[in-house]
Structures are given as C-alpha cells and as structure tokens.
Amino acid sequence: MNDDDKYLRDFFAGLAMVGLMMSGVDWKAKYAYEVADEMMEARDKNEAGIAGIGKRKYTRKTEET
C-alpha cells in the first residue's frame, strides 16, 4: 500500500467514523477502518457508489427551430 492509499484509507475511515457517530451506533475505531477497507475494495473494483463514481459525459442541447 503506497502513501496515497494510506491517506485515502485514513480519509475513508474518518468519513465512516462521522457517519457512525451521527447514526448513534455503538462504534469503535476498528470498525471504521473495516468500513474504510471495504470502501477501498469497492474503489479498486470500480463498483457503483461514491467510491466508484466515474466521469460524466455531457452533451450540449441544441435548440430546434
């Protein structure tokens, strides 16, 4: 795991901790890192969801006369 991946994993764990705190679930930091690891796997697989969002292609609408 390179430094960028470690940073991203820590970032994902922080997001998971915020979500867990806001939900009122009894949580531990270890669980937040388990969620972060799942997010990293989803990112690698490019699955649907926030970790797998791809670029959108926009087309300009033209007016029909």
N, C-alpha and C positions, 0 to 999 in steps of 0.2 A: 504494500500500500504506500503510495507516494504522499508527499506533504499535502498536495491539493486534495487528495482523497481523505486524508485525516482531518483536514479543515472542514470539508464538506460533511463528513460523518459527525463531527462535533456540532456543526450548524444544524443538521437534521435532528440530532439528539436534543439540542436546545429548543427547536420547534416542537418536538414531541413532548418535552417537559412542560412547555407553556400550555399545550393542549391538554395534557393530563391534569395540570393544576386547575385549569379553567373548568374541567369536567367534574371535578370533585372526587375523582377516583383516587383510591389509596395507591400511591405510586412510589417507586424508588428509582434512583438514577440508573440502576442496572436495566430496568425495564425500558427507560427512554433510549438507552443505547441498543437494546434489542429492536425497538421500533426503527431506530436510525439504520441499523444493519439491513432491515427489510426494505427500507427506502433506497439504500444503496444498491441492493439486488434488483429492485424494480427499475432503478435508473439504468443499470447495466443491461437489463433485458428490454428497455425502452417500452415498458408496459404503459397502459393508459394511467392517467392520474397526474398529479402535479410533478412527479419525478420524471415522467415520460412525455411531457408536452413538447411537441415539435413546432417548427416554424409554420406559420400560416401563409398561404398564398392568397393574395388579394388581387382581384381583378377590378378594374375601373368600369363602372357602369356608364354606358353612353346613352344619351337622350335619343329617343326615336322620334323622328318628325313625320 
